């Protein structure tokens, strides 16, 4: 080993030690604290998740399957006392209430940017995030339930202001947050999407909930897209997602550019601009009713096409058309989508007992 190499190694070791000290200092001076769950949210029960996250046709098929087979879901997939969370609680607003941001990260132990704390403090917003909800975790068994349990922990202890409960995420966490807000628009009034998003339907698994909840999404939910300006692939995906949402008559779509940011979250100033849009209520557009009416007509016309295929005996093609409809429109196509699914299954002999 040369003398020059030894000097370089000593410098490298000193640099690593310094970085570790800075990390420990940042953790020590963070205004957040850790906690573990002492109770579970009924919103994350198997029955609730199934009714909100799965399409109506999928739900009906599960019901039919359970009629034939002695099968049941595990009601809760998370254990009390085992899951670590990060929590930040600022001073309440003048009326004694708080806002809430449930955040989902793509990896474990990611440090919250220092500039975010001041923004959260100034806006009286509680921050909570699971520390074991990374991209490798299962969406249904862990990532969605962990977000809901974090919400329940805060809701049960602090007075939350009506309309100021939000969810957000970065990268893979952004995609999970999008799934949660679309399933629970009666709980979360807006979603902060940083670092990418996925369109509806298909393999993404994103679909619309019941008609009543879908109307809530259309009229009141705020979708704030705030991906880094230099994150070109995910900006392109966001553009496609916004187009999908617009076609579904979502009125609360906002774009907050983060110029110069790569595939990462914005600094405190950029976070503050995004949060401002998240806090702003949705203004009802003049064409909202016409958009919703045209969308309903389009869905019914597509369901008519499925019924025509069934009537002519083209069951395979009818099934393919219905699967696309169910995945994309979810609750807005029900209950007729479920009725057609049952007809197709019965004609194909799929409901016959073995």
C-alpha positions as CSV (number, residue, x, y, z in Angstrom):
1,X,0.0,0.0,0.0
2,X,1.5,3.3,-1.1
3,X,1.9,6.4,1.1
4,X,-0.4,8.4,-1.2
5,X,-3.1,5.7,-0.9
6,X,-2.8,5.7,2.9
7,X,-3.3,9.5,2.9
8,X,-6.4,9.2,0.6
9,X,-7.8,6.5,2.8
10,X,-7.4,8.6,6.0
11,X,-9.1,11.5,4.3
12,X,-12.0,9.3,3.1
13,X,-12.4,7.8,6.6
14,X,-12.4,11.3,8.1
15,X,-15.0,12.4,5.6
16,X,-17.3,9.4,6.3
17,X,-17.0,10.1,10.1
18,X,-17.9,13.7,9.5
19,X,-21.0,12.7,7.5
20,X,-22.1,10.2,10.2
21,X,-21.7,13.0,12.8
22,X,-23.8,15.3,10.7
23,X,-26.4,12.7,10.3
24,X,-26.6,12.0,14.0
25,X,-26.7,15.8,14.7
26,X,-29.5,16.2,12.2
27,X,-31.5,13.4,13.8
28,X,-30.8,14.8,17.3
29,X,-31.9,18.3,16.4
30,X,-35.0,17.2,14.4
31,X,-38.2,18.5,15.9
32,X,-40.0,15.2,15.2
33,X,-40.2,12.2,17.5
34,X,-40.8,8.4,17.1
35,X,-43.8,6.4,18.2
36,X,-45.3,2.9,17.6
37,X,-48.9,2.1,17.1
38,X,-51.1,1.3,20.2
39,X,-54.3,0.8,18.2
40,X,-55.4,0.0,14.6
41,X,-57.7,2.0,12.3
42,X,-61.0,0.4,11.3
43,X,-60.4,2.1,7.9
44,X,-57.6,-0.4,7.3
45,X,-59.7,-3.5,8.0
46,X,-59.9,-6.1,5.2
47,X,-63.5,-5.4,4.5
48,X,-63.0,-1.7,4.2
49,X,-59.9,-2.0,2.0
50,X,-61.7,-4.5,-0.3
51,X,-64.7,-2.2,-0.7
52,X,-62.6,0.9,-1.5
53,X,-59.5,-0.4,-3.3
54,X,-60.9,-3.1,-5.6
55,X,-63.2,-2.6,-8.5
56,X,-66.9,-3.5,-8.2
57,X,-66.6,-6.5,-10.5
58,X,-63.5,-7.7,-8.6
59,X,-65.4,-7.4,-5.3
60,X,-68.3,-9.3,-6.7
61,X,-66.1,-12.1,-8.0
62,X,-64.5,-12.4,-4.6
63,X,-67.9,-12.6,-3.0
64,X,-68.9,-15.4,-5.4
65,X,-65.6,-17.2,-4.7
66,X,-66.2,-17.0,-0.9
67,X,-69.7,-18.5,-1.4
68,X,-68.0,-21.6,-2.9
69,X,-64.9,-21.8,-0.7
70,X,-64.5,-21.4,3.0
71,X,-62.2,-18.4,2.8
72,X,-61.7,-15.2,4.7
73,X,-59.3,-12.3,4.7
74,X,-57.1,-11.5,7.7
75,X,-59.0,-8.5,9.1
76,X,-55.9,-6.5,10.1
77,X,-52.4,-7.0,8.6
78,X,-50.4,-4.7,10.9
79,X,-49.5,-5.6,14.5
80,X,-49.8,-3.1,17.4
81,X,-46.5,-2.0,18.9
82,X,-44.3,-3.1,16.0
83,X,-44.4,-0.3,13.5
84,X,-42.2,2.8,14.0
85,X,-43.5,6.2,12.8
86,X,-42.1,9.7,12.7
87,X,-44.4,12.4,14.1
88,X,-44.1,16.2,14.2
89,X,-46.6,18.3,16.2
90,X,-46.4,22.1,16.0
91,X,-48.4,24.6,18.0
92,X,-52.1,24.5,17.0
93,X,-53.8,27.3,15.1
94,X,-55.6,30.1,17.0
95,X,-58.8,28.0,17.1
96,X,-57.0,25.1,18.7
97,X,-57.0,22.9,15.5
98,X,-54.3,21.4,13.3
99,X,-53.9,20.4,9.7
100,X,-52.4,16.9,9.0
101,X,-50.1,15.6,6.3
102,X,-49.6,11.8,6.1
103,X,-46.5,11.3,4.0
104,X,-45.3,8.1,2.3
105,X,-41.6,7.7,1.3
106,X,-40.1,5.2,-1.2
107,X,-37.5,4.0,1.3
108,X,-37.0,3.5,5.0
109,X,-35.3,6.1,7.2
110,X,-35.3,8.9,4.6
111,X,-34.7,12.2,6.5
112,X,-37.3,14.9,6.1
113,X,-35.7,18.0,4.5
114,X,-34.9,20.6,7.2
115,X,-36.8,23.4,5.4
116,X,-40.1,21.5,5.7
117,X,-40.3,21.8,9.4
118,X,-40.7,25.6,9.4
119,X,-43.4,25.4,6.7
120,X,-45.3,22.8,8.7
121,X,-44.9,24.8,11.9
122,X,-46.0,28.1,10.3
123,X,-49.1,26.4,8.9
124,X,-49.9,24.4,12.1
125,X,-49.8,21.1,10.2
126,X,-48.9,17.8,11.9
127,X,-46.6,15.5,10.0
128,X,-46.7,11.7,10.3
129,X,-44.9,9.0,8.3
130,X,-44.4,5.3,8.7
131,X,-40.7,4.4,8.8
132,X,-41.2,1.0,7.2
133,X,-43.4,1.7,4.2
134,X,-40.8,1.6,1.3
135,X,-41.4,0.5,-2.3
136,X,-40.5,-3.1,-1.4
137,X,-43.5,-3.4,0.9
138,X,-46.9,-4.8,-0.3
139,X,-49.4,-2.1,-1.2
140,X,-52.5,-3.8,0.3
141,X,-51.0,-5.5,3.3
142,X,-48.7,-2.7,4.4
143,X,-48.3,0.6,2.6
144,X,-52.0,1.6,2.5
145,X,-52.8,0.3,6.0
146,X,-49.8,2.0,7.5
147,X,-50.9,5.4,6.1
148,X,-54.4,4.9,7.5
149,X,-53.1,3.8,10.9
150,X,-50.9,6.9,11.0
151,X,-53.9,9.0,10.3
152,X,-55.9,7.3,13.0
153,X,-53.1,7.8,15.6
154,X,-53.2,11.5,15.0
155,X,-56.9,11.8,14.7
156,X,-57.5,10.1,18.0
157,X,-55.2,12.5,19.9
158,X,-55.4,15.9,18.2
159,X,-58.2,18.2,17.0
160,X,-58.0,18.3,13.2
161,X,-59.5,21.1,11.2
162,X,-62.3,20.0,8.8
163,X,-60.9,20.0,5.2
164,X,-57.2,20.1,6.3
165,X,-56.3,16.4,6.2
166,X,-53.9,15.5,3.4
167,X,-51.8,12.7,2.2
168,X,-48.6,12.9,0.1
169,X,-45.6,11.0,-1.1
170,X,-42.5,10.9,-3.1
171,X,-41.7,8.6,-6.1
172,X,-43.2,5.2,-5.3
173,X,-44.7,6.8,-2.2
174,X,-46.5,9.4,-4.4
175,X,-48.1,6.6,-6.4
176,X,-49.3,4.9,-3.1
177,X,-50.6,8.3,-1.8
178,X,-52.6,8.7,-5.0
179,X,-54.2,5.2,-4.5
180,X,-55.1,6.2,-0.9
181,X,-56.7,9.5,-1.8
182,X,-58.8,8.0,-4.5
183,X,-60.1,5.3,-2.2
184,X,-60.6,7.6,0.8
185,X,-61.7,11.1,-0.5
186,X,-64.0,11.3,2.5
187,X,-60.9,11.2,4.8
188,X,-58.1,13.0,2.8
189,X,-59.1,16.2,1.1
190,X,-56.0,16.5,-1.1
191,X,-52.9,14.7,-2.2
192,X,-49.3,16.0,-2.8
193,X,-47.7,14.1,-5.7
194,X,-43.9,14.5,-5.9
195,X,-41.7,12.5,-8.2
196,X,-44.2,10.8,-10.5
197,X,-47.7,9.2,-10.7
198,X,-49.5,6.5,-12.6
199,X,-52.6,6.7,-14.9
200,X,-55.9,5.1,-14.0
201,X,-56.9,1.5,-14.9
202,X,-54.8,-1.3,-16.4
203,X,-51.9,-2.6,-14.4
204,X,-51.6,0.4,-12.2
205,X,-54.5,-0.7,-10.1
206,X,-55.9,2.8,-9.8
207,X,-59.6,2.9,-10.1
208,X,-62.6,5.0,-9.0
209,X,-64.5,4.1,-5.8
210,X,-68.3,4.2,-5.4
211,X,-70.4,6.8,-7.2
212,X,-70.7,8.9,-4.0
213,X,-67.0,8.9,-3.3
214,X,-66.2,9.5,-6.9
215,X,-68.4,12.7,-6.8
216,X,-66.4,13.8,-3.8
217,X,-63.2,13.3,-5.8
218,X,-64.5,15.2,-8.7
219,X,-65.9,18.2,-6.7
220,X,-63.6,18.6,-3.7
221,X,-60.3,16.7,-3.9
222,X,-57.1,18.6,-4.6
223,X,-54.5,16.9,-6.7
224,X,-51.2,18.8,-6.4
225,X,-48.5,17.7,-8.8
226,X,-45.0,19.0,-7.8
227,X,-42.4,16.8,-9.5
228,X,-38.9,18.2,-10.0
229,X,-38.4,20.3,-13.2
230,X,-35.4,18.2,-14.2
231,X,-37.2,14.9,-13.6
232,X,-38.3,14.6,-17.2
233,X,-39.6,10.9,-17.2
234,X,-41.9,11.5,-14.2
235,X,-43.0,14.9,-15.4
236,X,-44.2,13.2,-18.6
237,X,-46.1,10.6,-16.5
238,X,-47.6,13.3,-14.4
239,X,-48.9,15.0,-17.6
240,X,-50.6,11.8,-18.7
241,X,-52.1,11.4,-15.2
242,X,-53.5,14.9,-15.3
243,X,-55.0,14.3,-18.6
244,X,-56.8,11.2,-17.3
245,X,-58.1,13.1,-14.2
246,X,-59.4,15.9,-16.4
247,X,-61.2,13.4,-18.6
248,X,-62.8,12.1,-15.4
249,X,-64.0,15.7,-14.5
250,X,-61.7,16.2,-11.5
251,X,-61.8,19.9,-10.7
252,X,-59.0,20.3,-8.2
253,X,-56.0,19.6,-10.4
254,X,-53.0,21.9,-9.6
255,X,-49.4,22.0,-11.0
256,X,-46.6,23.5,-8.9
257,X,-43.3,23.4,-10.9
258,X,-40.1,22.8,-8.9
259,X,-37.5,24.3,-11.3
260,X,-34.0,22.9,-11.1
261,X,-35.0,19.9,-8.9
262,X,-34.0,16.4,-10.0
263,X,-35.8,13.2,-8.8
264,X,-36.1,14.5,-5.2
265,X,-38.4,16.5,-3.1
266,X,-38.4,20.3,-3.1
267,X,-36.7,22.5,-0.5
268,X,-38.7,24.4,2.1
269,X,-39.7,27.2,-0.2
270,X,-40.9,24.8,-2.9
271,X,-42.7,22.7,-0.4
272,X,-44.4,25.8,0.9
273,X,-45.7,26.7,-2.5
274,X,-47.0,23.2,-3.0
275,X,-48.7,23.2,0.4
276,X,-50.4,26.5,-0.4
277,X,-52.1,24.9,-3.4
278,X,-53.0,21.8,-1.3
279,X,-54.7,24.1,1.3
280,X,-56.7,26.0,-1.3
281,X,-60.3,24.7,-1.6
282,X,-61.6,23.7,-5.0
283,X,-63.7,26.3,-6.9
284,X,-66.6,24.7,-8.8
285,X,-66.1,25.2,-12.6
286,X,-69.1,26.4,-14.7
287,X,-68.8,23.3,-16.9
288,X,-68.5,20.8,-14.1
289,X,-72.1,19.5,-14.5
290,X,-71.8,19.2,-18.2
291,X,-68.6,17.3,-17.9
292,X,-70.0,14.8,-15.4
293,X,-73.1,14.4,-17.6
294,X,-71.1,13.7,-20.7
295,X,-68.9,11.3,-18.8
296,X,-71.9,9.3,-17.5
297,X,-73.3,9.1,-21.1
298,X,-70.0,7.8,-22.4
299,X,-69.8,5.2,-19.7
300,X,-73.4,4.0,-20.4
301,X,-72.7,3.9,-24.1
302,X,-69.7,1.7,-23.5
303,X,-71.8,-0.6,-21.2
304,X,-74.4,-0.7,-24.0
305,X,-71.6,-2.0,-26.3
306,X,-70.8,-4.7,-23.8
307,X,-74.5,-5.7,-23.6
308,X,-74.7,-5.9,-27.3
309,X,-71.7,-8.3,-27.4
310,X,-73.4,-10.4,-24.8
311,X,-76.6,-10.5,-26.8
312,X,-74.7,-11.6,-29.9
313,X,-73.0,-14.4,-28.0
314,X,-69.5,-12.8,-28.2
315,X,-68.7,-13.5,-24.6
316,X,-64.9,-13.3,-24.8
317,X,-65.0,-9.9,-26.4
318,X,-67.7,-8.7,-24.0
319,X,-65.5,-9.8,-21.1
320,X,-62.5,-7.9,-22.4
321,X,-64.5,-4.7,-22.9
322,X,-66.1,-5.0,-19.5
323,X,-62.7,-5.6,-17.8
324,X,-61.3,-2.3,-19.3
325,X,-64.4,-0.4,-18.3
326,X,-64.3,-1.8,-14.7
327,X,-60.6,-1.0,-14.3
328,X,-60.9,2.5,-15.6
329,X,-64.3,3.7,-14.3
330,X,-64.7,1.5,-11.2
331,X,-67.7,2.7,-9.2
332,X,-69.0,5.1,-11.9
333,X,-69.8,2.0,-14.1
334,X,-71.6,0.2,-11.2
335,X,-74.0,-1.4,-10.6
336,X,-74.6,-2.2,-14.3
337,X,-71.0,-3.4,-14.7
338,X,-71.5,-6.0,-12.0
339,X,-74.8,-7.1,-13.5
340,X,-73.2,-7.6,-16.9
341,X,-70.3,-9.5,-15.3
342,X,-72.7,-11.9,-13.7
343,X,-74.6,-12.4,-16.9
344,X,-71.3,-13.2,-18.8
345,X,-70.1,-15.5,-16.1
346,X,-73.5,-17.4,-16.0
347,X,-73.6,-17.8,-19.7
348,X,-70.0,-19.0,-19.7
349,X,-70.8,-21.5,-16.9
350,X,-68.3,-19.9,-14.5
351,X,-70.7,-19.9,-11.6
352,X,-71.5,-23.6,-11.8
353,X,-70.3,-25.6,-8.8
354,X,-67.7,-28.2,-9.6
